[in-house]
Amino acid sequence: MSPERISLGEGNTPLVRSHRIGPALGFNRLYFKLESLNPTGSYKDRFAAAAINDMVRDGITRMVGSSSGNAGSSVAAYCAATGIECQIAIVQDAPEGKLKQMLAYGAKLWKIYDFGLDAKVTEQVLAHLRELGQRPNCRLQVSAYKHSPVGMAGVESLGHELTEQAKELGREIDHVFSCAGSGGLIVALVKGFETMLANQRLSRLPKVHCVQPSGNDTIAGPLRNGEANARSCSRAFTRISGLQVPNLIDGEEAFAACRRAEGTGFLVEDDETFELQRRLAREEGIFCEPAGAVALAGAIRALREGTVSPDDTIVCLVTGAGFKDPASVDRMLANSTCPTISLQEFQNLT
């Protein structure tokens, strides 16, 4: 008998309409896909559920991997639920919130200097992880098709869900905006839509657009400039956690997927992303980490440039929850306080 599949309730996340930002900027049909409401707070739970359940089926009891935070938190949670030993190499600038979440699930972590920032160091770390993953009773899990195609197939459910949710809206989705680090999310999203198209659940593919910080331009710039391929960069300079990926990894596949879906690329600045993170919280009630606001930054640029029309049905992926990156929340709240006052002072408030 096959082992029972372990689920923590991943997937089936809400698609909600923008109440204030969209109308204020001129979007008539702007929606947010709240992947931040997955069990550990990011879309990577779709990956972890598929990857770790595959290990359980094969009787593998030790996992090694790499992460900037979200994937590590996800695999650590599912490893905890299945009794699998979890060891993760962490990028240098991983936020403290993500590290604590991984440690809470019992993962063993190694934070490595320049990993995730310097392309050469990053490749050397991944090469060593590949060696470790070949050892007996051990498997490598990195949230990229290049390393873990079974796990990434779980992320394709995003395209399936969005297709079905669009039917409830009464019209198909015209554009989807997604952030990109290594590019695997975009590959999975397009593959999911292509499956629905093949099964006649869609009449056409939505246009899928890649949005990246300008400090980590591996896919979006080449797409936008009409180049033939994605390109690596020697070092990532963005402050957006999770999108510091100077190596291509799934970049070429993401580039090709956007081309198939007739999408393009948008480069956004860190400061505008931080501002939109604040606006999503204050105007939409959506508490996301900075990477979760990147897609919206791209959609706003697309509207200003005329790539999308006000009446198009547009979806922005909100990929991770706000508690993931406490430093970004501190930045958002720099001018906010919660004073401790006496009962009399409280009663005198008007």
C-alpha positions as a LaTeX table, in Angstrom:
\begin{tabular}{lrrr}
\hline
Residue & $x$ (\AA) & $y$ (\AA) & $z$ (\AA) \\
\hline
Met1 & 0.00 & 0.00 & 0.00 \\
Ser2 & 1.29 & 3.46 & $-0.91$ \\
Pro3 & 1.88 & 5.88 & 2.00 \\
Glu4 & $-0.92$ & 8.36 & 2.64 \\
Arg5 & $-0.35$ & 11.72 & 0.98 \\
Ile6 & 0.50 & 14.46 & 3.48 \\
Ser7 & $-1.21$ & 17.82 & 3.04 \\
Leu8 & $-1.11$ & 20.92 & 5.22 \\
Gly9 & $-3.92$ & 22.55 & 3.25 \\
Glu10 & $-1.88$ & 24.02 & 0.41 \\
Gly11 & $-3.50$ & 25.55 & $-2.65$ \\
Asn12 & $-7.04$ & 26.79 & $-3.34$ \\
Thr13 & $-6.00$ & 30.30 & $-2.34$ \\
Pro14 & $-8.39$ & 33.23 & $-2.82$ \\
Leu15 & $-8.56$ & 35.44 & $-5.87$ \\
Val16 & $-9.76$ & 38.82 & $-4.60$ \\
Arg17 & $-10.68$ & 41.98 & $-6.46$ \\
Ser18 & $-8.81$ & 45.20 & $-5.73$ \\
His19 & $-11.03$ & 47.49 & $-3.70$ \\
Arg20 & $-9.01$ & 50.72 & $-3.69$ \\
Ile21 & $-5.65$ & 50.63 & $-5.49$ \\
Gly22 & $-7.08$ & 49.38 & $-8.77$ \\
Pro23 & $-9.89$ & 51.96 & $-9.05$ \\
Ala24 & $-7.53$ & 54.75 & $-7.93$ \\
Leu25 & $-5.02$ & 53.94 & $-10.67$ \\
Gly26 & $-7.48$ & 53.25 & $-13.47$ \\
Phe27 & $-7.79$ & 49.45 & $-13.35$ \\
Asn28 & $-11.38$ & 48.26 & $-13.67$ \\
Arg29 & $-10.68$ & 44.55 & $-13.18$ \\
Leu30 & $-7.56$ & 44.12 & $-11.06$ \\
Tyr31 & $-7.30$ & 40.99 & $-8.91$ \\
Phe32 & $-4.83$ & 39.58 & $-6.40$ \\
Lys33 & $-4.08$ & 35.86 & $-6.10$ \\
Leu34 & $-3.30$ & 35.50 & $-2.39$ \\
Glu35 & $-0.60$ & 32.84 & $-2.33$ \\
Ser36 & 0.42 & 34.42 & 0.97 \\
Leu37 & $-2.44$ & 32.41 & 2.53 \\
Asn38 & $-0.81$ & 29.03 & 1.95 \\
Pro39 & 0.05 & 27.10 & 5.16 \\
Thr40 & 3.57 & 28.47 & 5.64 \\
Gly41 & 2.79 & 31.81 & 3.99 \\
Ser42 & 3.95 & 31.41 & 0.38 \\
Tyr43 & 3.28 & 29.67 & $-2.93$ \\
Lys44 & 6.27 & 27.41 & $-2.26$ \\
Asp45 & 3.96 & 25.13 & $-0.27$ \\
Arg46 & 2.66 & 23.84 & $-3.60$ \\
Phe47 & 6.24 & 22.86 & $-4.43$ \\
Ala48 & 6.98 & 21.34 & $-1.03$ \\
Ala49 & 3.82 & 19.24 & $-0.94$ \\
Ala50 & 4.67 & 17.59 & $-4.27$ \\
Ala51 & 8.39 & 17.25 & $-3.57$ \\
Ile52 & 8.20 & 15.84 & $-0.05$ \\
Asn53 & 5.32 & 13.47 & $-0.81$ \\
Asp54 & 7.41 & 12.09 & $-3.67$ \\
Met55 & 10.24 & 11.44 & $-1.20$ \\
Val56 & 7.83 & 9.68 & 1.16 \\
Arg57 & 6.64 & 7.41 & $-1.66$ \\
Asp58 & 10.26 & 6.52 & $-2.45$ \\
Gly59 & 11.20 & 5.96 & 1.19 \\
Ile60 & 13.79 & 8.79 & 1.27 \\
Thr61 & 14.43 & 10.05 & 4.81 \\
Arg62 & 16.90 & 12.94 & 4.34 \\
Met63 & 16.49 & 16.12 & 2.31 \\
Val64 & 19.12 & 18.71 & 1.42 \\
Gly65 & 18.26 & 21.94 & $-0.32$ \\
Ser66 & 18.86 & 25.65 & $-0.74$ \\
Ser67 & 16.62 & 28.61 & $-0.12$ \\
Ser68 & 16.35 & 32.36 & 0.31 \\
Gly69 & 13.63 & 31.60 & 2.83 \\
Asn70 & 10.21 & 30.67 & 1.49 \\
Ala71 & 11.09 & 27.34 & $-0.09$ \\
Gly72 & 13.09 & 26.44 & 2.99 \\
Ser73 & 10.16 & 27.21 & 5.28 \\
Ser74 & 7.88 & 25.12 & 3.09 \\
Val75 & 10.06 & 22.03 & 2.81 \\
Ala76 & 10.92 & 22.25 & 6.51 \\
Ala77 & 7.22 & 22.19 & 7.40 \\
Tyr78 & 6.44 & 19.22 & 5.18 \\
Cys79 & 9.56 & 17.40 & 6.36 \\
Ala80 & 8.38 & 17.93 & 9.94 \\
Ala81 & 4.99 & 16.48 & 9.04 \\
Thr82 & 6.56 & 13.39 & 7.45 \\
Gly83 & 9.54 & 12.79 & 9.75 \\
Ile84 & 12.15 & 13.56 & 7.09 \\
Glu85 & 15.48 & 15.11 & 8.14 \\
Cys86 & 15.80 & 18.59 & 6.61 \\
Gln87 & 19.09 & 20.42 & 5.92 \\
Ile88 & 19.15 & 23.71 & 4.01 \\
Ala89 & 21.85 & 26.03 & 2.65 \\
Ile90 & 20.63 & 29.61 & 3.11 \\
Val91 & 21.46 & 32.69 & 1.06 \\
Gln92 & 23.43 & 35.37 & 2.88 \\
Asp93 & 20.66 & 37.97 & 3.05 \\
Ala94 & 17.75 & 35.72 & 4.04 \\
Pro95 & 15.37 & 37.64 & 6.37 \\
Glu96 & 15.35 & 36.70 & 10.03 \\
Gly97 & 11.65 & 35.88 & 9.95 \\
Lys98 & 12.20 & 33.15 & 7.40 \\
Leu99 & 15.19 & 31.72 & 9.27 \\
Lys100 & 13.19 & 31.51 & 12.49 \\
Gln101 & 10.32 & 29.82 & 10.69 \\
Met102 & 12.64 & 27.14 & 9.27 \\
Leu103 & 14.28 & 26.60 & 12.65 \\
Ala104 & 10.87 & 26.34 & 14.31 \\
Tyr105 & 10.07 & 23.39 & 12.04 \\
Gly106 & 13.32 & 21.70 & 13.11 \\
Ala107 & 15.45 & 22.28 & 10.00 \\
Lys108 & 19.25 & 22.41 & 10.18 \\
Leu109 & 20.53 & 25.54 & 8.43 \\
Trp110 & 23.80 & 26.81 & 6.99 \\
Lys111 & 23.93 & 30.50 & 5.98 \\
Ile112 & 26.73 & 30.93 & 3.43 \\
Tyr113 & 28.62 & 34.14 & 2.66 \\
Asp114 & 27.78 & 35.60 & $-0.78$ \\
Phe115 & 25.37 & 32.75 & $-1.59$ \\
Gly116 & 22.48 & 34.26 & $-3.54$ \\
Leu117 & 24.44 & 37.43 & $-4.26$ \\
Asp118 & 27.52 & 36.32 & $-6.18$ \\
Ala119 & 26.87 & 34.12 & $-9.23$ \\
Lys120 & 30.09 & 32.11 & $-8.89$ \\
Val121 & 29.60 & 31.34 & $-5.21$ \\
Thr122 & 25.95 & 30.47 & $-5.84$ \\
Glu123 & 26.86 & 27.94 & $-8.52$ \\
Gln124 & 29.52 & 26.37 & $-6.29$ \\
Val125 & 27.03 & 25.97 & $-3.46$ \\
Leu126 & 24.49 & 24.38 & $-5.79$ \\
Ala127 & 27.15 & 22.05 & $-7.18$ \\
His128 & 28.00 & 20.81 & $-3.69$ \\
Leu129 & 24.31 & 20.38 & $-2.88$ \\
Arg130 & 23.91 & 18.25 & $-6.00$ \\
Glu131 & 26.71 & 16.01 & $-4.71$ \\
Leu132 & 25.05 & 15.70 & $-1.31$ \\
Gly133 & 21.75 & 14.86 & $-2.96$ \\
Gln134 & 23.33 & 11.85 & $-4.66$ \\
Arg135 & 24.23 & 10.21 & $-1.37$ \\
Pro136 & 22.27 & 7.14 & $-0.18$ \\
Asn137 & 18.80 & 7.84 & 1.21 \\
Cys138 & 19.13 & 11.56 & 0.42 \\
Arg139 & 17.48 & 13.83 & $-2.14$ \\
Leu140 & 18.09 & 17.40 & $-3.28$ \\
Gln141 & 15.13 & 19.77 & $-3.29$ \\
Val142 & 15.53 & 23.21 & $-4.83$ \\
Ser143 & 12.42 & 25.02 & $-6.10$ \\
Ala144 & 13.47 & 24.97 & $-9.75$ \\
Tyr145 & 12.68 & 22.63 & $-12.64$ \\
Lys146 & 16.41 & 22.21 & $-13.21$ \\
His147 & 16.80 & 20.51 & $-9.84$ \\
Ser148 & 13.33 & 19.35 & $-8.69$ \\
Pro149 & 10.87 & 18.91 & $-11.57$ \\
Val150 & 8.49 & 16.75 & $-9.53$ \\
Gly151 & 8.13 & 19.45 & $-6.89$ \\
Met152 & 7.73 & 22.21 & $-9.46$ \\
Ala153 & 4.94 & 20.26 & $-11.14$ \\
Gly154 & 2.98 & 20.95 & $-7.96$ \\
Val155 & 3.21 & 24.70 & $-8.64$ \\
Glu156 & 1.44 & 24.18 & $-11.98$ \\
Ser157 & $-1.78$ & 23.94 & $-9.98$ \\
Leu158 & $-1.68$ & 27.75 & $-9.86$ \\
Gly159 & $-2.62$ & 27.91 & $-13.53$ \\
His160 & $-5.37$ & 25.34 & $-13.02$ \\
Glu161 & $-6.87$ & 27.24 & $-10.10$ \\
Leu162 & $-6.77$ & 30.61 & $-11.81$ \\
Thr163 & $-8.55$ & 29.13 & $-14.83$ \\
Glu164 & $-11.39$ & 27.82 & $-12.68$ \\
Gln165 & $-11.60$ & 30.98 & $-10.60$ \\
Ala166 & $-11.83$ & 33.07 & $-13.77$ \\
Lys167 & $-14.91$ & 31.08 & $-14.77$ \\
Glu168 & $-16.57$ & 32.30 & $-11.59$ \\
Leu169 & $-15.79$ & 35.86 & $-12.72$ \\
Gly170 & $-17.55$ & 35.22 & $-16.01$ \\
Arg171 & $-14.57$ & 36.09 & $-18.19$ \\
Glu172 & $-11.11$ & 34.73 & $-18.89$ \\
Ile173 & $-7.98$ & 36.35 & $-17.52$ \\
Asp174 & $-6.19$ & 38.65 & $-19.97$ \\
His175 & $-2.90$ & 39.24 & $-18.11$ \\
Val176 & $-1.03$ & 37.69 & $-15.19$ \\
Phe177 & 1.90 & 39.48 & $-13.57$ \\
Ser178 & 4.43 & 37.42 & $-11.65$ \\
Cys179 & 7.67 & 38.23 & $-9.87$ \\
Ala180 & 10.71 & 36.17 & $-10.85$ \\
Gly181 & 13.91 & 35.10 & $-9.16$ \\
Ser182 & 15.16 & 31.89 & $-10.73$ \\
Gly183 & 12.11 & 31.82 & $-13.04$ \\
Gly184 & 10.47 & 28.56 & $-12.01$ \\
Leu185 & 7.21 & 30.16 & $-10.89$ \\
Ile186 & 6.60 & 31.60 & $-14.34$ \\
Val187 & 7.42 & 28.29 & $-16.03$ \\
Ala188 & 4.96 & 26.48 & $-13.76$ \\
Leu189 & 2.25 & 29.10 & $-14.23$ \\
Val190 & 2.42 & 28.90 & $-18.03$ \\
Lys191 & 2.57 & 25.10 & $-17.98$ \\
Gly192 & $-0.54$ & 25.07 & $-15.82$ \\
Phe193 & $-2.39$ & 27.30 & $-18.25$ \\
Glu194 & $-1.21$ & 25.21 & $-21.19$ \\
Thr195 & $-2.65$ & 22.09 & $-19.58$ \\
Met196 & $-6.00$ & 23.81 & $-19.17$ \\
Leu197 & $-5.86$ & 24.97 & $-22.79$ \\
Ala198 & $-5.14$ & 21.42 & $-23.97$ \\
Asn199 & $-8.09$ & 20.19 & $-21.88$ \\
Gln200 & $-10.31$ & 22.86 & $-23.46$ \\
Arg201 & $-10.82$ & 24.64 & $-20.15$ \\
Leu202 & $-9.35$ & 27.77 & $-21.75$ \\
Ser203 & $-9.94$ & 29.31 & $-25.16$ \\
Arg204 & $-6.55$ & 31.08 & $-25.11$ \\
Leu205 & $-3.55$ & 31.57 & $-22.86$ \\
Pro206 & $-3.49$ & 34.62 & $-20.61$ \\
Lys207 & $-0.50$ & 36.83 & $-21.31$ \\
Val208 & 2.05 & 36.10 & $-18.58$ \\
His209 & 4.49 & 38.90 & $-17.72$ \\
Cys210 & 7.78 & 38.62 & $-15.83$ \\
Val211 & 8.50 & 41.34 & $-13.25$ \\
Gln212 & 11.95 & 41.65 & $-11.68$ \\
Pro213 & 13.81 & 44.18 & $-9.56$ \\
Ser214 & 16.21 & 46.18 & $-11.70$ \\
Gly215 & 19.00 & 44.94 & $-9.42$ \\
Asn216 & 18.49 & 41.36 & $-10.59$ \\
Asp217 & 17.72 & 41.67 & $-14.29$ \\
Thr218 & 18.12 & 38.18 & $-15.75$ \\
Ile219 & 14.81 & 37.60 & $-17.56$ \\
Ala220 & 12.64 & 40.73 & $-17.64$ \\
Gly221 & 15.11 & 43.03 & $-19.39$ \\
Pro222 & 15.94 & 40.58 & $-22.20$ \\
Leu223 & 12.22 & 39.93 & $-22.73$ \\
Arg224 & 11.46 & 43.63 & $-22.87$ \\
Asn225 & 14.35 & 44.38 & $-25.21$ \\
Gly226 & 13.48 & 41.64 & $-27.68$ \\
Glu227 & 16.68 & 39.70 & $-27.03$ \\
Ala228 & 17.02 & 36.04 & $-27.95$ \\
Asn229 & 17.81 & 34.67 & $-24.49$ \\
Ala230 & 17.81 & 35.33 & $-20.78$ \\
Arg231 & 21.15 & 36.22 & $-19.20$ \\
Ser232 & 22.85 & 35.76 & $-15.85$ \\
Cys233 & 24.36 & 38.66 & $-13.93$ \\
Ser234 & 27.56 & 38.53 & $-11.91$ \\
Arg235 & 25.91 & 39.86 & $-8.74$ \\
Ala236 & 22.43 & 40.67 & $-7.44$ \\
Phe237 & 22.00 & 44.19 & $-6.04$ \\
Thr238 & 18.30 & 44.19 & $-5.18$ \\
Arg239 & 17.12 & 44.37 & $-1.57$ \\
Ile240 & 14.01 & 42.32 & $-2.36$ \\
Ser241 & 14.33 & 39.04 & $-0.48$ \\
Gly242 & 13.68 & 35.95 & $-2.56$ \\
Leu243 & 14.46 & 37.66 & $-5.86$ \\
Gln244 & 18.23 & 37.79 & $-5.41$ \\
Val245 & 19.10 & 35.12 & $-7.98$ \\
Pro246 & 21.95 & 36.18 & $-10.29$ \\
Asn247 & 22.15 & 32.71 & $-11.89$ \\
Leu248 & 19.70 & 31.68 & $-14.58$ \\
Ile249 & 18.64 & 28.26 & $-13.17$ \\
Asp250 & 15.16 & 28.20 & $-14.81$ \\
Gly251 & 15.68 & 31.56 & $-16.48$ \\
Glu252 & 15.85 & 30.32 & $-20.06$ \\
Glu253 & 12.71 & 28.24 & $-19.57$ \\
Ala254 & 10.91 & 31.22 & $-18.03$ \\
Phe255 & 12.00 & 33.40 & $-20.93$ \\
Ala256 & 10.57 & 30.85 & $-23.39$ \\
Ala257 & 7.38 & 30.43 & $-21.36$ \\
Cys258 & 6.68 & 34.17 & $-21.42$ \\
Arg259 & 7.26 & 34.19 & $-25.16$ \\
Arg260 & 4.74 & 31.35 & $-25.61$ \\
Ala261 & 2.24 & 33.25 & $-23.48$ \\
Glu262 & 2.91 & 36.49 & $-25.41$ \\
Gly263 & 4.12 & 38.23 & $-22.28$ \\
Thr264 & 6.93 & 40.68 & $-21.78$ \\
Gly265 & 9.19 & 41.85 & $-18.97$ \\
Phe266 & 9.05 & 44.75 & $-16.52$ \\
Leu267 & 11.86 & 46.05 & $-14.32$ \\
Val268 & 10.89 & 47.83 & $-11.11$ \\
Glu269 & 12.84 & 49.66 & $-8.43$ \\
Asp270 & 13.14 & 48.47 & $-4.84$ \\
Asp271 & 11.74 & 51.68 & $-3.36$ \\
Glu272 & 8.56 & 51.56 & $-5.43$ \\
Thr273 & 8.12 & 47.92 & $-4.38$ \\
Phe274 & 8.44 & 48.85 & $-0.71$ \\
Glu275 & 5.88 & 51.63 & $-1.20$ \\
Leu276 & 3.43 & 49.22 & $-2.83$ \\
Gln277 & 3.95 & 46.73 & $-0.01$ \\
Arg278 & 2.80 & 49.55 & 2.31 \\
Arg279 & $-0.14$ & 50.47 & 0.07 \\
Leu280 & $-1.32$ & 46.87 & $-0.19$ \\
Ala281 & $-1.50$ & 46.71 & 3.58 \\
Arg282 & $-3.07$ & 50.16 & 4.09 \\
Glu283 & $-5.45$ & 50.20 & 1.12 \\
Glu284 & $-6.27$ & 46.55 & 0.41 \\
Gly285 & $-5.74$ & 44.81 & 3.76 \\
Ile286 & $-3.14$ & 42.54 & 2.12 \\
Phe287 & $-0.10$ & 41.96 & 4.32 \\
Cys288 & 2.69 & 40.77 & 2.03 \\
Glu289 & 6.46 & 40.64 & 1.94 \\
Pro290 & 8.18 & 42.93 & $-0.61$ \\
Ala291 & 8.41 & 40.19 & $-3.28$ \\
Gly292 & 4.63 & 39.87 & $-3.04$ \\
Ala293 & 4.25 & 43.48 & $-4.18$ \\
Val294 & 6.57 & 43.21 & $-7.20$ \\
Ala295 & 3.86 & 41.92 & $-9.55$ \\
Leu296 & 1.65 & 44.93 & $-8.80$ \\
Ala297 & 4.55 & 47.27 & $-9.54$ \\
Gly298 & 4.86 & 45.64 & $-12.96$ \\
Ala299 & 1.12 & 45.88 & $-13.64$ \\
Ile300 & 1.12 & 49.59 & $-12.83$ \\
Arg301 & 3.96 & 50.17 & $-15.28$ \\
Ala302 & 2.12 & 48.13 & $-17.91$ \\
Leu303 & $-1.01$ & 50.29 & $-17.56$ \\
Arg304 & 0.99 & 53.50 & $-17.81$ \\
Glu305 & 2.73 & 52.25 & $-20.93$ \\
Gly306 & $-0.43$ & 50.94 & $-22.58$ \\
Thr307 & 0.59 & 47.26 & $-22.49$ \\
Val308 & $-2.69$ & 46.56 & $-20.68$ \\
Ser309 & $-6.03$ & 48.32 & $-20.96$ \\
Pro310 & $-8.18$ & 49.57 & $-18.07$ \\
Asp311 & $-10.93$ & 47.02 & $-18.84$ \\
Asp312 & $-8.59$ & 44.01 & $-19.08$ \\
Thr313 & $-8.90$ & 41.32 & $-16.42$ \\
Ile314 & $-5.54$ & 41.42 & $-14.65$ \\
Val315 & $-4.15$ & 39.16 & $-11.93$ \\
Cys316 & $-1.14$ & 39.95 & $-9.75$ \\
Leu317 & 0.42 & 37.09 & $-7.79$ \\
Val318 & 0.96 & 37.94 & $-4.12$ \\
Thr319 & 3.59 & 35.31 & $-3.47$ \\
Gly320 & 4.44 & 35.62 & 0.24 \\
Ala321 & 3.13 & 36.92 & 3.56 \\
Gly322 & 4.35 & 40.01 & 5.39 \\
Phe323 & 5.62 & 38.23 & 8.50 \\
Lys324 & 8.32 & 36.64 & 6.33 \\
Asp325 & 10.42 & 39.82 & 6.27 \\
Pro326 & 10.29 & 41.73 & 9.59 \\
Ala327 & 12.83 & 44.34 & 8.44 \\
Ser328 & 10.53 & 45.42 & 5.61 \\
Val329 & 7.66 & 45.73 & 8.07 \\
Asp330 & 9.84 & 47.87 & 10.35 \\
Arg331 & 10.57 & 50.09 & 7.34 \\
Met332 & 6.85 & 50.36 & 6.61 \\
Leu333 & 6.11 & 51.35 & 10.21 \\
Ala334 & 8.97 & 53.82 & 10.69 \\
Asn335 & 6.54 & 56.64 & 11.52 \\
Ser336 & 3.99 & 54.54 & 13.39 \\
Thr337 & 3.96 & 53.96 & 17.14 \\
Cys338 & 1.89 & 52.20 & 19.76 \\
Pro339 & 2.24 & 54.25 & 22.95 \\
Thr340 & 1.49 & 52.84 & 26.39 \\
Ile341 & $-0.87$ & 55.21 & 28.20 \\
Ser342 & $-2.76$ & 55.27 & 31.49 \\
Leu343 & $-6.43$ & 54.45 & 31.84 \\
Gln344 & $-7.16$ & 58.13 & 32.52 \\
Glu345 & $-5.34$ & 59.19 & 29.36 \\
Phe346 & $-7.31$ & 56.59 & 27.44 \\
Gln347 & $-10.61$ & 57.82 & 28.88 \\
Asn348 & $-9.71$ & 61.42 & 27.92 \\
Leu349 & $-9.16$ & 60.53 & 24.27 \\
Thr350 & $-11.58$ & 62.23 & 21.93 \\
\hline
\end{tabular}
